[in-house]
């Protein structure tokens, strides 16, 4: 079993970080008029997941940790909606949509499992 020394060792943090990088890369290709619309919203949603996981871990209190993980999970739901809109508006290729959705689902699944595991200790 791997030793967790800090939040960067968490697989869920690594997954969310990778997702954020991918969203930033894909949204570079969006129309300039979406810079403050879908681009900004999608980037804020995905990038907030990473620090919420880190902050929750750093707080050390179980209730606070769960609260920050829940906020991160909600941000993934926001991102999902923004990805759907981006695909339907044809700013995002279907293949890119599926790739980003898969990464989002992986991070979401890990977040959900982590929340359940922490709850089981309470």
ABEGO torsion letter per residue (X at the ends): XBBBABAAABAAAAAAAAAAAAAAAAAAABBAAAAABAAAAAAAAAAAAAAAAAAAAAAGBAAAAAAAAAAAAAAAAAAAAAAAAAAAAGABBAAAAAAAAAAAAAAAAAAAAAAAAAAAAX
